[in-house]
């Protein structure tokens, strides 16, 4: 799949002959296709995940921050995730010596928002095109460099007019950069990465390949004096969102590159040496799969908590007494304090809450028990146990939230039935 190289003799044909705008997927390894299958399946799971609107919005904010920080951290930004989130929300003002770090993150967020608005507005207006153009890529570069210190020969959003060397790699000849960007856009906008007729299941696998190769080609061309890596990662995001990927998934490649930064640069260097884009593509898709597994684990934990809360409300039914209100608040507060969702493939743990702490789990609960005796608390706990919502052991009380794990194999369910009782101390 690719485009013709053209007949004009340009300098890059001698210096960078691997810029062929072609990729032979017949040479792709079986590992790549296996990973693409899992990536597609898990992306569909993400797309169909049912979350409360406020939970989904919070998840999108989390991954927006992660993605913005990741794409700048690769270039040396040292802000923590908490600091980046506070900068974006306006809750943290950095000292002058670190202000540029916040500006880098804000710039990437501005570019993210431009991409999202472009894609989503295009969904409602057929006249708005999401095709990639040289002007659009230049605008992404302008945004990421806006207001930052830079060398005199670097103009944000302007294709360079000088040679650049990054480590051992020399960028494409400056006089060919605009032409090469045009070729890249034409290739990415063509049907080269379209799924074959009658095989729509290949749409997202080919989109992921397209995103990784677009990133690599922009790094190979290196058309700007600075910000090429950030621009390449924005290019990936544009491609993924324009082809229907869920918004949180659009940040996963950047997260992977940041987590494996040394390997990222090594893969870029290796692809330049071998002149083969499939090695970098395999590295990228492998990371995408790792990242989306972790993302789905986090979502599964959210769904677990949400389903348990729904089950609690269903068990109570119509609430028509102060005692029922109090017991509902008690089991909800025990659940929120006890259930530990780690965001891993392990099942959520349930830490027992000591009886002495129950009255103070929340201000609302403390007020409800302010004038009540221990006898009332005991009666409420017994009632919750009889309802099948609570389990106790010598260390305290925990919700029976494992009840919502309806399709877990019986053996695994049995091991989870009373997890609090199955945690021996060292030496036993």
CORMORA-V252204 format. One record per run of one state. SS is the DSSP state (hx for helix, st for strand, lp for the rest). FROM is the first residue (numbers start at 1). TO is the last residue. Records with the same first field share a line. If there is no record, write none. Layout:
SS = FROM-TO + FROM-TO
This chain:
lp = 1-1 + 3-11 + 16-21 + 23-24 + 28-29 + 48-52 + 74-80 + 90-95 + 125-133 + 146-158 + 160-164 + 167-168 + 171-173 + 190-190 + 194-199 + 222-223 + 225-227 + 243-246 + 260-260 + 275-276 + 317-321 + 341-348 + 351-352 + 354-354 + 361-362 + 369-373 + 387-389 + 394-395 + 400-400 + 405-409 + 417-418 + 423-428
st = 2-2 + 22-22 + 159-159 + 165-166 + 169-170 + 224-224 + 339-340 + 349-350 + 353-353 + 390-393 + 396-399
hx = 12-15 + 25-27 + 30-47 + 53-73 + 81-89 + 96-124 + 134-145 + 174-189 + 191-193 + 200-221 + 228-242 + 247-259 + 261-274 + 277-316 + 322-338 + 355-360 + 363-368 + 374-386 + 401-404 + 410-416 + 419-422
